[in-house]
């Protein structure tokens, strides 16, 4: 460890240990912790919608700055809360639990349990957040959600899939950096950069979309929940899985873990 930051091999080992712990949890705890994570996503999403889309003056003169404000204010706090307070985020688990499986610290059956229950819990938590915010009387300040819902269901599936890969690559990098950082301030910085980037650039995160798109439908977006599921949620989920499982877990296993040892022993 140098200056309070773990080395890259140590990050990988700790990630596999974290993944093993997550995989060992009973299903009902994963669902509860997943619901907590979904609520935290909703809390961060509400802040994003309150600030970013309402900076219309900045957007008119400097649209890039408005996009960065939208990315930096809201979601980084949500991921920080998930990682430090204890919760189960499906997209992070695609990397962490996969790493544990690759290092034989968890089984495929446990991975399926973790992914399924955290995804279900995240959906429940986002639904709770939507219900609460819809009944606050604050919907007028969340007017940006309607545009989010329309835009996110309007792109070709290929583009949406690639955006989903990139989004969870950013998120899993935030998780990896947070593991590396040994201070609360360091973990915040670890979350701020990658999460700000994926929101600012306009990428696709399935759990975030579970909050934004249904809220946008309630705000008046002319789409249905079936539109959301078929034109966005399914393909975004698959892209997020690809990023976490292959671009993070498998690649780092090749460099620092069991996959790399197998390659070395065969050459």
Short mmCIF file of the C-alpha atoms (twelve columns), coordinates in Angstrom:
data_MODEL
# 
_entry.id   MODEL 
# 
loop_
_atom_site.group_PDB 
_atom_site.id 
_atom_site.type_symbol 
_atom_site.label_atom_id 
_atom_site.label_alt_id 
_atom_site.label_comp_id 
_atom_site.label_asym_id 
_atom_site.label_seq_id 
_atom_site.Cartn_x 
_atom_site.Cartn_y 
_atom_site.Cartn_z 
_atom_site.pdbx_PDB_model_num 
ATOM 1   C CA . UNK A 1   0.000   0.000   0.000   1 
ATOM 2   C CA . UNK A 2   1.350   3.418   -1.003  1 
ATOM 3   C CA . UNK A 3   -0.025  6.710   0.362   1 
ATOM 4   C CA . UNK A 4   -3.212  5.043   1.570   1 
ATOM 5   C CA . UNK A 5   -3.906  3.345   -1.769  1 
ATOM 6   C CA . UNK A 6   -3.717  -0.419  -2.291  1 
ATOM 7   C CA . UNK A 7   -1.620  -1.839  -5.084  1 
ATOM 8   C CA . UNK A 8   -3.400  -3.202  -8.140  1 
ATOM 9   C CA . UNK A 9   -2.868  -6.882  -7.195  1 
ATOM 10  C CA . UNK A 10  -4.099  -6.143  -3.656  1 
ATOM 11  C CA . UNK A 11  -7.214  -4.459  -5.062  1 
ATOM 12  C CA . UNK A 12  -7.977  -7.580  -7.071  1 
ATOM 13  C CA . UNK A 13  -7.512  -9.866  -4.064  1 
ATOM 14  C CA . UNK A 14  -9.712  -7.678  -1.895  1 
ATOM 15  C CA . UNK A 15  -12.343 -7.489  -4.646  1 
ATOM 16  C CA . UNK A 16  -12.472 -11.287 -4.806  1 
ATOM 17  C CA . UNK A 17  -12.850 -11.463 -1.020  1 
ATOM 18  C CA . UNK A 18  -15.660 -8.908  -1.141  1 
ATOM 19  C CA . UNK A 19  -17.320 -10.840 -3.921  1 
ATOM 20  C CA . UNK A 20  -17.084 -14.055 -1.899  1 
ATOM 21  C CA . UNK A 21  -18.721 -12.361 1.078   1 
ATOM 22  C CA . UNK A 22  -21.517 -10.992 -1.097  1 
ATOM 23  C CA . UNK A 23  -22.041 -14.407 -2.666  1 
ATOM 24  C CA . UNK A 24  -22.308 -16.042 0.761   1 
ATOM 25  C CA . UNK A 25  -25.163 -13.835 1.964   1 
ATOM 26  C CA . UNK A 26  -28.628 -15.423 2.236   1 
ATOM 27  C CA . UNK A 27  -30.989 -14.414 -0.551  1 
ATOM 28  C CA . UNK A 28  -33.277 -12.382 1.690   1 
ATOM 29  C CA . UNK A 29  -30.420 -10.230 2.951   1 
ATOM 30  C CA . UNK A 30  -29.318 -9.556  -0.612  1 
ATOM 31  C CA . UNK A 31  -32.859 -8.478  -1.520  1 
ATOM 32  C CA . UNK A 32  -33.044 -6.142  1.492   1 
ATOM 33  C CA . UNK A 33  -29.595 -4.685  0.843   1 
ATOM 34  C CA . UNK A 34  -30.490 -4.411  -2.833  1 
ATOM 35  C CA . UNK A 35  -33.620 -2.443  -1.953  1 
ATOM 36  C CA . UNK A 36  -31.493 -0.128  0.189   1 
ATOM 37  C CA . UNK A 37  -29.174 0.409   -2.789  1 
ATOM 38  C CA . UNK A 38  -32.182 1.171   -5.014  1 
ATOM 39  C CA . UNK A 39  -33.355 3.761   -2.495  1 
ATOM 40  C CA . UNK A 40  -29.898 5.353   -2.453  1 
ATOM 41  C CA . UNK A 41  -29.965 5.495   -6.257  1 
ATOM 42  C CA . UNK A 42  -33.346 7.235   -6.019  1 
ATOM 43  C CA . UNK A 43  -31.990 9.747   -3.499  1 
ATOM 44  C CA . UNK A 44  -29.031 10.546  -5.731  1 
ATOM 45  C CA . UNK A 45  -31.256 10.660  -8.805  1 
ATOM 46  C CA . UNK A 46  -33.589 13.156  -7.173  1 
ATOM 47  C CA . UNK A 47  -30.657 15.486  -6.478  1 
ATOM 48  C CA . UNK A 48  -29.426 15.117  -10.060 1 
ATOM 49  C CA . UNK A 49  -32.879 16.006  -11.426 1 
ATOM 50  C CA . UNK A 50  -33.215 18.964  -9.068  1 
ATOM 51  C CA . UNK A 51  -29.888 20.565  -10.022 1 
ATOM 52  C CA . UNK A 52  -28.624 19.623  -13.487 1 
ATOM 53  C CA . UNK A 53  -31.692 20.032  -15.727 1 
ATOM 54  C CA . UNK A 54  -32.629 23.254  -13.924 1 
ATOM 55  C CA . UNK A 55  -29.312 24.957  -14.779 1 
ATOM 56  C CA . UNK A 56  -30.860 26.213  -17.997 1 
ATOM 57  C CA . UNK A 57  -28.887 29.454  -18.081 1 
ATOM 58  C CA . UNK A 58  -25.612 27.560  -17.833 1 
ATOM 59  C CA . UNK A 59  -26.874 25.080  -20.418 1 
ATOM 60  C CA . UNK A 60  -27.593 27.834  -22.913 1 
ATOM 61  C CA . UNK A 61  -24.112 29.321  -22.669 1 
ATOM 62  C CA . UNK A 62  -22.044 26.262  -21.738 1 
ATOM 63  C CA . UNK A 63  -23.835 22.948  -22.356 1 
ATOM 64  C CA . UNK A 64  -20.741 20.928  -21.491 1 
ATOM 65  C CA . UNK A 65  -20.589 22.473  -18.031 1 
ATOM 66  C CA . UNK A 66  -24.281 21.787  -17.457 1 
ATOM 67  C CA . UNK A 67  -23.721 18.127  -18.363 1 
ATOM 68  C CA . UNK A 68  -20.830 17.894  -15.928 1 
ATOM 69  C CA . UNK A 69  -22.887 19.488  -13.158 1 
ATOM 70  C CA . UNK A 70  -25.581 16.904  -13.872 1 
ATOM 71  C CA . UNK A 71  -23.009 14.146  -13.547 1 
ATOM 72  C CA . UNK A 72  -21.153 15.446  -10.514 1 
ATOM 73  C CA . UNK A 73  -24.116 16.362  -8.327  1 
ATOM 74  C CA . UNK A 74  -26.250 13.390  -7.364  1 
ATOM 75  C CA . UNK A 75  -25.068 9.968   -8.435  1 
ATOM 76  C CA . UNK A 76  -21.528 9.981   -6.994  1 
ATOM 77  C CA . UNK A 77  -23.109 10.401  -3.545  1 
ATOM 78  C CA . UNK A 78  -25.431 7.484   -4.217  1 
ATOM 79  C CA . UNK A 79  -22.565 5.122   -5.061  1 
ATOM 80  C CA . UNK A 80  -20.529 6.397   -2.114  1 
ATOM 81  C CA . UNK A 81  -23.426 5.616   0.236   1 
ATOM 82  C CA . UNK A 82  -23.833 2.151   -1.290  1 
ATOM 83  C CA . UNK A 83  -20.134 1.325   -0.919  1 
ATOM 84  C CA . UNK A 84  -19.584 2.764   2.554   1 
ATOM 85  C CA . UNK A 85  -22.902 2.233   4.358   1 
ATOM 86  C CA . UNK A 86  -23.535 -1.268  3.062   1 
ATOM 87  C CA . UNK A 87  -25.863 -2.158  0.193   1 
ATOM 88  C CA . UNK A 88  -26.003 -4.478  -2.805  1 
ATOM 89  C CA . UNK A 89  -25.797 -2.859  -6.242  1 
ATOM 90  C CA . UNK A 90  -26.360 -5.284  -9.104  1 
ATOM 91  C CA . UNK A 91  -23.968 -3.574  -11.489 1 
ATOM 92  C CA . UNK A 92  -21.087 -3.645  -9.022  1 
ATOM 93  C CA . UNK A 93  -21.825 -7.284  -8.245  1 
ATOM 94  C CA . UNK A 94  -21.366 -8.212  -11.894 1 
ATOM 95  C CA . UNK A 95  -17.655 -7.545  -11.341 1 
ATOM 96  C CA . UNK A 96  -17.125 -8.408  -7.669  1 
ATOM 97  C CA . UNK A 97  -18.988 -11.716 -7.509  1 
ATOM 98  C CA . UNK A 98  -17.621 -12.786 -10.894 1 
ATOM 99  C CA . UNK A 99  -14.131 -12.181 -9.530  1 
ATOM 100 C CA . UNK A 100 -14.906 -14.441 -6.571  1 
ATOM 101 C CA . UNK A 101 -16.133 -17.176 -8.913  1 
ATOM 102 C CA . UNK A 102 -13.003 -16.917 -11.059 1 
ATOM 103 C CA . UNK A 103 -10.847 -17.321 -7.934  1 
ATOM 104 C CA . UNK A 104 -12.972 -20.291 -6.769  1 
ATOM 105 C CA . UNK A 105 -14.161 -18.399 -3.691  1 
ATOM 106 C CA . UNK A 106 -17.798 -18.619 -4.836  1 
ATOM 107 C CA . UNK A 107 -19.885 -20.846 -7.079  1 
ATOM 108 C CA . UNK A 108 -21.907 -20.154 -10.204 1 
ATOM 109 C CA . UNK A 109 -25.043 -20.924 -8.191  1 
ATOM 110 C CA . UNK A 110 -24.082 -18.238 -5.661  1 
ATOM 111 C CA . UNK A 111 -23.380 -15.800 -8.499  1 
ATOM 112 C CA . UNK A 112 -26.849 -16.366 -9.954  1 
ATOM 113 C CA . UNK A 113 -28.365 -15.862 -6.494  1 
ATOM 114 C CA . UNK A 114 -26.404 -12.650 -5.946  1 
ATOM 115 C CA . UNK A 115 -27.188 -11.153 -9.337  1 
ATOM 116 C CA . UNK A 116 -30.859 -12.124 -9.300  1 
ATOM 117 C CA . UNK A 117 -31.582 -11.002 -5.744  1 
ATOM 118 C CA . UNK A 118 -29.616 -7.752  -5.977  1 
ATOM 119 C CA . UNK A 119 -31.360 -6.893  -9.273  1 
ATOM 120 C CA . UNK A 120 -34.759 -7.603  -7.717  1 
ATOM 121 C CA . UNK A 121 -33.869 -5.633  -4.609  1 
ATOM 122 C CA . UNK A 122 -32.614 -2.678  -6.668  1 
ATOM 123 C CA . UNK A 123 -35.896 -2.640  -8.595  1 
ATOM 124 C CA . UNK A 124 -37.887 -2.688  -5.337  1 
ATOM 125 C CA . UNK A 125 -35.785 0.133   -3.903  1 
ATOM 126 C CA . UNK A 126 -36.196 2.278   -7.013  1 
ATOM 127 C CA . UNK A 127 -39.967 1.663   -6.914  1 
ATOM 128 C CA . UNK A 128 -40.017 2.791   -3.279  1 
ATOM 129 C CA . UNK A 129 -38.036 5.906   -4.193  1 
ATOM 130 C CA . UNK A 130 -40.366 6.721   -7.090  1 
ATOM 131 C CA . UNK A 131 -43.437 6.304   -4.863  1 
ATOM 132 C CA . UNK A 132 -41.994 8.559   -2.176  1 
ATOM 133 C CA . UNK A 133 -40.827 11.326  -4.489  1 
ATOM 134 C CA . UNK A 134 -44.027 11.216  -6.538  1 
ATOM 135 C CA . UNK A 135 -45.933 11.973  -3.339  1 
ATOM 136 C CA . UNK A 136 -43.734 14.842  -2.175  1 
ATOM 137 C CA . UNK A 137 -45.374 17.483  -4.354  1 
ATOM 138 C CA . UNK A 138 -41.927 18.142  -5.844  1 
ATOM 139 C CA . UNK A 139 -42.556 16.615  -9.283  1 
ATOM 140 C CA . UNK A 140 -42.374 20.013  -11.070 1 
ATOM 141 C CA . UNK A 141 -38.673 20.271  -10.176 1 
ATOM 142 C CA . UNK A 142 -38.091 16.790  -11.590 1 
ATOM 143 C CA . UNK A 143 -39.293 17.833  -15.062 1 
ATOM 144 C CA . UNK A 144 -36.029 16.567  -16.545 1 
ATOM 145 C CA . UNK A 145 -37.151 12.987  -15.908 1 
ATOM 146 C CA . UNK A 146 -39.662 13.198  -18.761 1 
ATOM 147 C CA . UNK A 147 -36.913 14.021  -21.230 1 
ATOM 148 C CA . UNK A 148 -34.713 11.286  -19.778 1 
ATOM 149 C CA . UNK A 149 -37.452 8.718   -20.313 1 
ATOM 150 C CA . UNK A 150 -38.048 9.751   -23.926 1 
ATOM 151 C CA . UNK A 151 -34.368 9.878   -24.853 1 
ATOM 152 C CA . UNK A 152 -33.421 6.598   -23.217 1 
ATOM 153 C CA . UNK A 153 -36.055 4.670   -25.163 1 
ATOM 154 C CA . UNK A 154 -35.341 6.315   -28.522 1 
ATOM 155 C CA . UNK A 155 -31.931 4.956   -29.534 1 
ATOM 156 C CA . UNK A 156 -31.184 1.857   -31.639 1 
ATOM 157 C CA . UNK A 157 -30.525 -1.209  -29.494 1 
ATOM 158 C CA . UNK A 158 -26.921 -1.500  -30.703 1 
ATOM 159 C CA . UNK A 159 -26.093 2.013   -29.515 1 
ATOM 160 C CA . UNK A 160 -27.880 1.426   -26.222 1 
ATOM 161 C CA . UNK A 161 -25.928 -1.806  -25.652 1 
ATOM 162 C CA . UNK A 162 -22.572 -0.111  -26.238 1 
ATOM 163 C CA . UNK A 163 -23.548 2.789   -23.966 1 
ATOM 164 C CA . UNK A 164 -24.438 0.247   -21.286 1 
ATOM 165 C CA . UNK A 165 -21.039 -1.437  -21.584 1 
ATOM 166 C CA . UNK A 166 -19.270 1.885   -21.158 1 
ATOM 167 C CA . UNK A 167 -21.485 2.984   -18.272 1 
ATOM 168 C CA . UNK A 168 -20.783 -0.037  -16.110 1 
ATOM 169 C CA . UNK A 169 -17.121 0.020   -17.025 1 
ATOM 170 C CA . UNK A 170 -17.052 3.463   -15.408 1 
ATOM 171 C CA . UNK A 171 -19.086 2.305   -12.410 1 
ATOM 172 C CA . UNK A 172 -16.934 -0.769  -11.811 1 
ATOM 173 C CA . UNK A 173 -13.817 1.377   -12.063 1 
ATOM 174 C CA . UNK A 174 -15.325 3.533   -9.319  1 
ATOM 175 C CA . UNK A 175 -15.873 0.403   -7.223  1 
ATOM 176 C CA . UNK A 176 -12.288 -0.766  -7.887  1 
ATOM 177 C CA . UNK A 177 -10.855 2.648   -6.985  1 
ATOM 178 C CA . UNK A 178 -13.001 2.778   -3.858  1 
ATOM 179 C CA . UNK A 179 -11.533 -0.561  -2.783  1 
ATOM 180 C CA . UNK A 180 -8.057  0.896   -3.345  1 
ATOM 181 C CA . UNK A 181 -8.729  4.025   -1.270  1 
ATOM 182 C CA . UNK A 182 -8.416  3.542   2.475   1 
ATOM 183 C CA . UNK A 183 -9.963  6.846   3.586   1 
ATOM 184 C CA . UNK A 184 -13.505 8.169   3.288   1 
ATOM 185 C CA . UNK A 185 -12.261 11.168  1.313   1 
ATOM 186 C CA . UNK A 186 -10.366 8.885   -1.017  1 
ATOM 187 C CA . UNK A 187 -13.457 6.764   -1.591  1 
ATOM 188 C CA . UNK A 188 -15.469 9.885   -2.433  1 
ATOM 189 C CA . UNK A 189 -12.916 10.955  -5.028  1 
ATOM 190 C CA . UNK A 190 -12.896 7.382   -6.354  1 
ATOM 191 C CA . UNK A 191 -16.650 7.594   -6.930  1 
ATOM 192 C CA . UNK A 192 -16.768 11.186  -8.176  1 
ATOM 193 C CA . UNK A 193 -14.695 10.864  -11.335 1 
ATOM 194 C CA . UNK A 194 -16.094 7.729   -13.006 1 
ATOM 195 C CA . UNK A 195 -19.723 8.258   -11.978 1 
ATOM 196 C CA . UNK A 196 -19.654 11.909  -13.082 1 
ATOM 197 C CA . UNK A 197 -18.218 10.755  -16.386 1 
ATOM 198 C CA . UNK A 198 -20.857 8.141   -17.209 1 
ATOM 199 C CA . UNK A 199 -23.722 10.529  -16.449 1 
ATOM 200 C CA . UNK A 200 -22.096 13.504  -18.179 1 
ATOM 201 C CA . UNK A 201 -21.303 11.538  -21.347 1 
ATOM 202 C CA . UNK A 202 -24.851 10.145  -21.513 1 
ATOM 203 C CA . UNK A 203 -24.357 6.421   -20.963 1 
ATOM 204 C CA . UNK A 204 -26.805 3.748   -19.786 1 
ATOM 205 C CA . UNK A 205 -27.023 2.192   -16.311 1 
ATOM 206 C CA . UNK A 206 -29.875 -0.252  -15.754 1 
ATOM 207 C CA . UNK A 207 -30.488 0.537   -12.078 1 
ATOM 208 C CA . UNK A 208 -30.364 4.303   -12.612 1 
ATOM 209 C CA . UNK A 209 -32.844 3.865   -15.436 1 
ATOM 210 C CA . UNK A 210 -35.187 1.969   -13.091 1 
ATOM 211 C CA . UNK A 211 -35.592 5.296   -11.299 1 
ATOM 212 C CA . UNK A 212 -35.431 7.850   -14.106 1 
ATOM 213 C CA . UNK A 213 -37.634 6.235   -16.739 1 
ATOM 214 C CA . UNK A 214 -40.663 5.209   -14.618 1 
ATOM 215 C CA . UNK A 215 -40.511 8.593   -12.887 1 
ATOM 216 C CA . UNK A 216 -40.491 10.216  -16.319 1 
ATOM 217 C CA . UNK A 217 -43.526 8.177   -17.335 1 
ATOM 218 C CA . UNK A 218 -45.335 9.435   -14.239 1 
ATOM 219 C CA . UNK A 219 -44.237 12.965  -15.164 1 
ATOM 220 C CA . UNK A 220 -45.979 12.614  -18.539 1 
ATOM 221 C CA . UNK A 221 -43.515 11.020  -20.979 1 
ATOM 222 C CA . UNK A 222 -45.449 9.436   -23.827 1 
ATOM 223 C CA . UNK A 223 -44.029 5.930   -23.460 1 
ATOM 224 C CA . UNK A 224 -45.135 2.805   -21.620 1 
ATOM 225 C CA . UNK A 225 -43.375 0.526   -19.150 1 
ATOM 226 C CA . UNK A 226 -43.243 -2.091  -21.900 1 
ATOM 227 C CA . UNK A 227 -41.397 0.426   -24.092 1 
ATOM 228 C CA . UNK A 228 -38.927 0.915   -21.262 1 
ATOM 229 C CA . UNK A 229 -38.372 -2.818  -20.747 1 
ATOM 230 C CA . UNK A 230 -38.034 -3.775  -24.417 1 
ATOM 231 C CA . UNK A 231 -36.245 -0.700  -25.765 1 
ATOM 232 C CA . UNK A 232 -33.926 -0.022  -22.844 1 
ATOM 233 C CA . UNK A 233 -33.883 -2.110  -19.672 1 
ATOM 234 C CA . UNK A 234 -33.146 -5.577  -21.073 1 
ATOM 235 C CA . UNK A 235 -30.377 -4.503  -23.442 1 
ATOM 236 C CA . UNK A 236 -28.853 -2.131  -20.867 1 
ATOM 237 C CA . UNK A 237 -28.779 -4.913  -18.278 1 
ATOM 238 C CA . UNK A 238 -26.935 -7.187  -20.725 1 
ATOM 239 C CA . UNK A 239 -24.421 -4.459  -21.578 1 
ATOM 240 C CA . UNK A 240 -23.811 -3.717  -17.909 1 
ATOM 241 C CA . UNK A 241 -23.199 -7.432  -17.241 1 
ATOM 242 C CA . UNK A 242 -20.706 -7.642  -20.113 1 
ATOM 243 C CA . UNK A 243 -18.701 -4.729  -18.733 1 
ATOM 244 C CA . UNK A 244 -18.580 -5.954  -15.146 1 
ATOM 245 C CA . UNK A 245 -18.015 -9.628  -15.822 1 
ATOM 246 C CA . UNK A 246 -15.640 -9.462  -18.786 1 
ATOM 247 C CA . UNK A 247 -14.030 -6.019  -19.032 1 
ATOM 248 C CA . UNK A 248 -13.309 -5.819  -15.305 1 
ATOM 249 C CA . UNK A 249 -13.436 -9.218  -13.585 1 
ATOM 250 C CA . UNK A 250 -12.033 -11.380 -16.392 1 
ATOM 251 C CA . UNK A 251 -9.401  -8.892  -17.557 1 
ATOM 252 C CA . UNK A 252 -8.017  -8.373  -14.065 1 
ATOM 253 C CA . UNK A 253 -8.105  -12.124 -13.465 1 
ATOM 254 C CA . UNK A 254 -5.913  -12.535 -16.545 1 
ATOM 255 C CA . UNK A 255 -3.414  -10.031 -15.138 1 
ATOM 256 C CA . UNK A 256 -3.540  -10.750 -11.395 1 
ATOM 257 C CA . UNK A 257 -5.589  -13.905 -10.845 1 
ATOM 258 C CA . UNK A 258 -6.393  -17.463 -11.809 1 
ATOM 259 C CA . UNK A 259 -6.973  -16.893 -15.528 1 
ATOM 260 C CA . UNK A 260 -3.484  -15.451 -15.875 1 
ATOM 261 C CA . UNK A 261 -1.979  -18.388 -13.983 1 
ATOM 262 C CA . UNK A 262 -3.719  -20.808 -16.344 1 
ATOM 263 C CA . UNK A 263 -2.349  -18.958 -19.357 1 
ATOM 264 C CA . UNK A 264 1.175   -18.914 -17.849 1 
ATOM 265 C CA . UNK A 265 1.107   -22.621 -17.066 1 
ATOM 266 C CA . UNK A 266 0.037   -23.501 -20.598 1 
ATOM 267 C CA . UNK A 267 2.745   -21.505 -22.347 1 
# 
